[in-house]
């Protein structure tokens, strides 16, 4: 926008922008009034808001130093808006003030356009238009919210914006890279990803099928998602069984992407080594899952069935504490394994870690334990993931039960993923 000032008078460009933005806001108000047939409480629509913006610009440029005319015009507009609000209250019992606030914002467009960078005033207009249109969306969202949803959000803001910045970044024990800040940082990052997956599942993909359930759940915890899907699919028919396994494989695919994100956050050097493996395995798991889904697409599972899945909020304080404890435990175990058993012991530990939540173990490696080389961190990460996928297969078989038609598809899908993983590990060692 600044380049236009080189070819056109600044006053002309500003006037056109103010008029255009005011008209857009007025049109949004016109749309609202059309939705409410017989509505007589609107302060104005397209022309009114356009004139409000033009008036604000004229009074602004007539007294550019003291802004007395602009302030006086704003006071008069405020009085008119107050009278309109009074009439709405007394005669129509309407108490909303959204139109009044939007009218005042429209009046302020002129000085904003004239003094602020283009990205800022465009952002203001976009925000006003979006929030005007999203009224019913917010109403539906509020109706779907649980009673404690705001408390959950406050918890996340507290652990990330209050607790984390005040924690010291000093080693608790000399020689072991374990600080209160590093412990809580790992907890906050993992909790944030888990909370995001919960919000996506509950508010964005609420009516989605079981396949999307596996995708979103994999961002939170592939083990928990696979266990839930296997338990729900215990009584599935032979036609529905591949769809459940496809969702489990999608959860595995998202697990690889989750570790790709975590690796990028905590260790860029390790990311340069691991990203081809993580991306490739994510694509392999997703491709196998998608093939299962396409092959048995004829009979879709109902959305209500998916709603029966566990919709609990993953952001609970006890979960964060458990993760923090596991992170500390793996820090000590990794440190002393390297000290007394060397790299061979750490390789064995990476396979053993797969029997539990591997995220604390991998994050501990990524944040550094002494002088562990990047190649060893990458190897142990890959081994822990392979081990965890095998354990997830065992969980799925256990929860599915002995006679479930899921078992055949589980062996096929997870067997392919594990086989490709092992092959990549062997190639990695050869290189």
Residue pairs with C-beta under 8 A, 6 or more apart in sequence:
1 13
1 17
1 118
2 118
4 13
5 13
11 61
14 57
14 110
14 113
14 114
15 54
15 57
17 113
17 121
18 53
18 54
18 56
18 57
18 109
18 110
18 113
19 50
19 53
19 54
21 53
21 106
21 109
21 113
21 121
21 125
22 49
22 50
22 51
22 52
22 53
22 54
22 106
22 109
23 46
23 49
23 50
23 53
24 125
24 129
25 49
25 53
25 102
25 105
25 106
25 125
25 128
25 129
25 132
26 44
26 45
26 46
26 47
26 48
26 49
26 50
26 106
27 45
27 46
28 128
28 129
28 132
28 133
29 42
29 44
29 45
29 46
29 49
29 99
29 102
29 132
30 45
30 46
32 42
32 132
32 135
33 39
33 42
33 45
40 92
41 84
41 87
41 88
41 92
41 94
42 99
43 81
43 84
43 99
43 100
43 103
44 52
44 103
49 102
49 103
49 106
52 77
52 103
52 106
52 107
53 106
53 107
53 109
53 110
55 73
55 77
55 107
56 70
56 73
56 74
56 106
56 107
56 108
56 109
56 110
56 111
57 109
57 110
59 69
59 70
59 72
59 73
60 67
60 69
60 70
60 110
60 111
60 114
61 110
62 69
63 69
63 70
67 111
70 111
73 107
74 104
74 107
74 108
77 103
77 104
77 107
78 104
81 100
81 103
81 104
84 100
85 97
85 100
88 94
88 95
88 96
89 95
98 132
98 135
102 128
102 132
105 124
105 128
109 121
109 124
109 125
112 120
112 121
112 124
113 121
141 203
144 202
144 203
144 206
146 313
148 313
152 195
152 313
152 315
155 315
155 317
156 191
156 192
156 195
156 315
159 184
159 187
159 188
159 191
159 320
160 188
160 191
160 192
163 184
164 181
164 184
164 185
164 188
167 179
167 180
167 181
167 184
168 179
168 180
168 181
169 179
169 180
169 181
169 182
170 179
170 180
171 177
171 178
171 179
172 178
172 179
172 180
175 335
175 370
176 331
176 332
176 335
176 369
177 331
177 367
177 368
177 369
177 370
178 328
178 331
178 332
182 367
183 324
183 327
183 328
184 324
186 266
186 323
186 324
186 327
186 360
186 363
186 364
186 367
187 320
187 323
187 324
187 327
189 262
189 265
189 266
189 363
190 262
190 323
190 359
190 363
191 314
191 315
191 319
191 320
191 323
193 219
193 220
193 258
193 261
193 262
194 219
194 220
194 221
194 314
194 315
195 313
195 314
195 315
196 219
197 216
197 217
197 218
197 219
197 220
197 314
198 220
198 313
198 314
198 315
200 216
200 219
201 208
201 213
201 216
201 217
201 311
202 311
205 212
205 213
205 216
206 307
207 303
208 216
208 303
208 306
209 300
209 301
209 303
209 306
210 229
210 243
210 244
210 247
210 301
210 305
210 306
211 243
211 246
211 247
211 250
211 289
211 293
213 225
213 229
213 247
213 306
213 309
214 225
214 229
214 246
214 247
214 248
214 249
214 250
214 251
214 254
214 289
215 247
215 250
215 251
215 253
215 254
216 254
217 224
217 225
217 228
217 229
217 251
217 254
218 225
218 250
218 251
218 252
218 253
218 254
218 255
218 257
218 258
219 254
219 257
219 258
220 314
221 314
221 357
222 251
222 252
222 254
222 255
222 388
222 392
223 357
223 388
223 391
223 392
223 395
224 310
225 247
225 248
225 251
226 248
226 251
226 252
226 392
226 395
226 396
227 395
227 396
227 399
228 309
228 310
229 244
229 247
229 248
229 251
229 309
229 396
230 244
230 248
230 395
230 396
230 397
230 398
230 399
230 400
230 406
230 410
231 399
231 400
232 244
232 305
232 308
232 309
233 240
233 241
233 244
233 245
233 400
233 404
233 406
234 399
234 400
234 401
234 404
234 406
235 404
236 243
236 244
236 404
236 405
236 406
237 405
238 405
239 296
239 298
239 299
240 296
240 299
240 301
241 404
241 405
241 406
241 408
241 409
242 292
242 293
242 295
242 296
242 409
243 292
243 293
243 296
243 301
244 406
244 409
245 289
245 292
245 406
245 409
245 410
245 412
245 413
246 289
246 290
246 292
246 293
246 413
247 289
248 289
248 392
248 396
248 410
248 413
248 414
249 285
249 286
249 288
249 289
249 292
249 413
249 414
249 417
250 285
250 286
250 289
252 285
252 289
252 389
252 392
252 414
252 417
253 281
253 282
253 283
253 285
253 286
253 289
254 282
255 385
256 278
256 279
256 281
256 282
256 285
256 385
257 278
257 282
259 274
259 278
259 362
259 381
259 385
260 271
260 274
260 275
260 278
260 279
260 282
262 359
262 362
262 363
262 366
263 270
263 271
263 274
263 275
263 278
263 366
263 381
264 271
264 275
266 363
266 366
266 367
267 366
267 367
267 368
267 374
267 377
269 374
270 366
270 374
270 377
270 378
270 381
273 374
273 375
273 378
274 378
274 381
274 382
277 378
277 382
277 424
277 428
280 424
281 385
281 417
281 420
281 421
281 424
284 416
284 417
284 420
285 417
288 413
288 416
288 417
289 413
292 409
292 413
323 357
323 359
323 360
326 356
326 357
326 360
327 360
327 363
327 364
329 360
330 353
330 360
330 361
330 364
331 364
331 369
333 349
334 346
334 349
334 361
334 364
334 365
334 369
335 369
335 370
337 345
337 346
337 349
338 345
338 346
338 369
338 370
338 372
341 348
343 376
346 372
346 376
346 380
347 379
347 380
347 383
349 361
349 380
350 361
350 379
350 380
350 381
350 383
350 384
350 387
351 383
351 384
351 387
352 387
353 361
353 384
353 387
353 388
354 383
354 384
354 385
354 386
354 387
354 388
354 389
354 390
354 391
355 387
355 388
355 391
358 384
358 385
358 387
358 388
361 384
362 381
362 384
365 372
365 377
365 380
365 381
366 377
366 381
378 428
379 425
379 428
379 429
382 421
382 424
382 425
382 428
383 425
385 421
386 418
386 421
386 422
386 425
389 414
389 417
389 418
389 421
390 414
390 418
392 414
393 410
393 411
393 414
393 418
396 406
396 410
396 414
397 407
397 410
400 406
400 407
400 410
